[in-house]
């Protein structure tokens, strides 16, 4: 199993880091990004570790909770793709290309 980041997840992580940088706490944004990626690494061995995303109810669209963030990923043949990293209170939407990932 391989772990990949979709462009949308990469941009989300960059936005988290940018937000904390602008708040004068760049170290917090960096720590969140590193911790989220470290947590996601376990999906290589345990792709079903996350729960199904309640909004979608689809078995292959799952999420890890890394408070205050939801790390949404797609589980598919041979890989796990991180799709979004959003604050928990946001409504989830997958990028249009998520079905093609």
C-alpha positions in Angstrom: 0.0 0.0 0.0 1.3 3.5 -0.9 0.4 6.9 0.6 -0.2 9.8 -1.7 -1.3 13.4 -1.2 -3.8 15.0 -3.6 -3.0 18.6 -4.6 -6.1 19.7 -2.5 -4.6 18.1 0.7 -1.2 19.6 0.1 -2.8 23.0 -0.4 -4.8 22.5 2.9 -1.6 21.7 4.8 0.0 24.8 3.3 -3.0 26.9 4.3 -2.8 25.6 7.9 0.8 26.5 8.1 0.2 30.0 6.5 -2.6 30.7 9.0 -0.5 30.0 12.0 2.4 31.9 10.5 0.2 34.9 10.1 -0.9 34.5 13.8 2.7 34.7 14.9 2.8 31.0 15.7 4.5 29.3 12.7 5.8 26.5 14.9 2.2 25.4 15.7 1.3 25.2 12.0 4.5 23.3 11.3 3.8 20.9 14.2 0.2 20.3 12.9 1.4 19.5 9.4 4.1 17.1 10.6 1.8 15.3 13.1 -1.0 14.9 10.5 1.4 13.4 8.0 2.9 11.1 10.7 -0.5 9.9 11.7 -1.5 9.3 8.1 1.6 7.1 7.6 -0.1 4.3 9.6 -2.7 4.1 6.8 -0.1 2.3 4.7 -0.4 -0.7 7.0 -4.0 0.0 8.2 -6.0 1.6 5.5 -9.3 1.0 7.3 -8.2 2.6 10.5 -10.3 5.8 9.9 -14.0 5.9 10.0 -16.3 6.3 7.0 -17.1 9.9 6.5 -20.6 10.4 7.9 -21.6 12.9 5.2 -20.9 10.5 2.4 -21.5 7.0 3.8 -19.2 5.5 1.2 -16.9 2.7 2.4 -13.8 3.9 0.5 -14.0 7.6 1.6 -12.7 7.6 5.2 -11.3 10.1 7.7 -8.9 10.3 10.6 -9.5 12.9 13.3 -6.5 15.0 14.2 -8.3 17.6 16.4 -9.2 20.1 15.3 -8.8 18.7 11.8 -10.5 16.0 9.7 -8.1 14.2 7.4 -10.2 12.8 4.6 -8.7 10.0 2.4 -9.7 7.6 -0.3 -8.8 4.0 0.0 -8.3 2.4 -3.3 -6.4 -0.5 -5.0 -2.8 -0.3 -3.8 -2.9 3.2 -2.4 -4.4 5.6 0.1 -4.8 9.2 -1.1 -5.1 12.1 1.4 -7.8 14.3 -0.2 -8.6 17.1 2.3 -7.4 18.4 5.7 -10.1 20.6 7.1 -11.2 22.0 10.4 -13.8 19.8 12.0 -16.6 22.3 11.8 -16.4 22.7 8.0 -18.8 21.0 5.7 -17.0 18.4 3.6 -16.8 18.5 -0.2 -14.5 16.5 -2.3 -12.7 18.0 -5.2 -14.4 17.3 -8.6 -11.4 15.1 -9.5 -11.7 12.9 -6.4 -13.4 10.2 -8.4 -10.4 10.1 -10.7 -7.8 9.8 -8.0 
